[in-house]
């Protein structure tokens, strides 16, 4: 689980840095032509609040699919789950689905050729990078919520965020 959460944190950390620079996708956010939320008051966390509810549900559904797929091992001859003797960090192939172009784990096949010592060193590096990314991402969020709580980041000028990062649908949640 630490490998998976570290990978998510690394993606989140890089995503935070990219968003903090004001970068957005080059295409429109919706079919209606709505633009992506711009960086403004509240910084990066406020951009999530500005997304339409349908966009948030798409992101959560996609992540849910990835989680579901990672848990249903032994599909199409895949290795067993890491809690049942499988390889920690390995992600099952998308080949049984026949519509996704590449796998998440070793998409180019380069790791298969590496010696075991190099793979073990790479896993240790990945775990440490994931731990650091978790600390870094939560440091950014803490500084945005409580300015001055992370002294080294108070010099960077992270905008204060008045929302609640632990309530992702705070501004626009309804079931019906």
N, C-alpha and C positions, 0 to 999 in steps of 0.2 A: 504494500500500500504506500510505503514511503516513496518508492520510485515513481508511482503514478502521481501522487500529490506533488512531488518535486517537479515532474514534467509540467503539470498544470501551473504550478507557481512560476516556472521559468517562462512559460508562454504568457502568463499574466503580467509578469514583470516587464518583459519586452513590450507587450501590448500597452502597458501603462506609459512607458517611455515614448513609444511612438505616438500615442494619443496626446501626451503632454506637449508634443511638438506641433500639435494641431493637424496632423496628417489624417486624411480620410480616404476612403476608397474613391477611385476616379469616376465611378458611375453613381447614378442616383440611388437613394436608399429604397424607395418604393416604386411600384409601377406607375403610381400617380405622379411621379416626378419630384417627390419630396427630397430635399437635400439632407445630408448627414448632419447631426448636431455639431455645432462649432464649439471650440474650446472657449469658455467664458467664465463667469462667476461660478465658483464651486469646483473648478478644475475638472479633472478626468472623471471622478465619481458622478458629477452632475451630468455628464454626457449620457451615462446609463439612464438616469432619471428622465432625460429628454427623449429617449427612444420610445416609439409607439409600443403599446402592450403586445401587439402581434409580433414585433421584432424580438422582444424579450422571450416570448414563448418559443419562437423559432430557435433561438440560441439554446435555451434550456432543453428543448426536444432533441436537438442535435447532440448535445453533451450527454443527454440521457441515452440516446442510441449508442454512442461510443461506450458508455459504461455498461449497457446491456450486452453489447457485442463482446466486450472484454471478459464478461462473467460467464458467457455460455461457451465454454471451451469444449473441446472434443467434437466440434462441428466440422465436417469435411476433413477429418483426419488430423485436426489441430492437436497440439500438445495439451496435456491436462493443465488445469488451473494451478497457479503457483502455490496455493494452499494444499494441493493434492499431489505435489511432487513435480510440478512443471517448473519452467525457468522463470525466476523473478524478472520482471521488466519486459518480458516478451509479450507482444500484442498479437492476437490471432489475425490471420490473413483475411483480407476481404475477397479473396478469389472465389469462395463459394457464392458470393452475392452476384458476381459476374457484371457489375455495373460501376464499380469504383476502380479507377486506373492504377492506384498504387497502394501499398500497405503503409501503415504508420510505423511499424517496427522494421527497420532496415529496408527501406523502399528500393535502394539501389543494389542490395545484396552484398555490399562491401564487408559487412561484419562477419559473414559466413566464412570468409577466407582468412580471417585474423587468427593468430595463435591464442590459446586460452588465457595466457598471462596478460596479453594486451586487452582482451575482453574484460577480464577481472579488473584491471586498472581503470579501464573506461567506465565500468559500472561504479567503481568507488568515486571517480571524478564526478560522474553524473549525480550520485547521491549528495555529495558535498555541494555541488552547484545548485541542486534543488533546495537544499537546506538554506543556503544563502539567499536564494530567490524568495523563499517563504519569508525570511526575515526582512528582506528589502521591500517586498510588496506590502507587507503589513506596516513597515515603517512609513512608507508613503501614505497609506490610508490613515495611520495614527496621526501623522503630522497634519494632514488635511482636516481631520476631525477636531484635533486639539492642538492648535498652533503652538509651537515651542516644545512639544512633547518629545521630539527627536531633535536634540540640539544641533546636530550636524546638518539636518535638513532645513532647519529654520533659516539658514543663510541662503538656501536655494530659492526660496520664495514660492513654495507650493501654496496655491490658493486655498483659503479656508472653505470647508464644505459643511453646510448646515443640515444636510439630509442624514439618512441613516443607512450606512453601507450594509448593515445586517438585515435590512428590510428591502429587498430588491424591487418590490412592487408597491412601495409606500405611496407613490404619487398617483398611480393609476392601476389599481387592482380591483377587479370585480369578476365574479364567476358567471353571472348572467347579464 
